[in-house]
Every structure is written in structure tokens, then in C-alpha cells.
């Protein structure tokens, strides 16, 4: 779960390969972030850029624009076939305090 204080929303990663943006004030789904091909393991908010970042069982990380609900970048940390065999999915993601560095953890 990630909280966006700029748009008063909560983002949640789900097992259906989507992330959901909940409008806290209206108590309803505001948008659905679709693009991964397998379920999500993690989600983190990047408030300084109005973005959320998701990590998935499909082995990719996606950076999403919170205003449009569209992904703006795909990161594939296991492009190398050998790496993908050892660590097939993204298990965790984290940002440093300045939100400049992204850590991606892979598992298998």
C-alpha cells in the first residue's frame, strides 16, 4: 500500500496484476493501473514526482503517472536470461529518502 498526500489517495497492489487508486474522501476506486502481466508483489509512492512504482511477478517494475494512470517507464532488471532464471520476479522495491534512488529486489 502507498499513500499519495497530494491527491488524497491510497494505492494498493493486487493479485490480479493491477494496482488500484482509492479516493479516500469519496471511498471509491479512482483509477486502475493496468499493464503488468502477473500479480504484484510491491508498490511504493514517489510523492515528489506524483508517481507510484510497482513490482511484479512478471519480472518488471513500472513507473506510473498518478494523474493519468498510465505507465511512463518499464524497468526490466533481469533482461539477461540467466538472471531471469535465477530471480524470475520482483519481490520488493524501495526509494531512498530523497526519492532519487530506486532499489529493486528480485527473488526466485
Secondary structure, DSSP 8 states (H G I E B T S, - for coil): -EEETTTTEEEEE-TTSEEEEEETTTTEEEEEEE--SS-EEEEEEEGGGTEEEEEETTS-EEEEETTT--EEEEE-TT-SHHHHHH--EEEEEEE-TTS--EEEEEE-
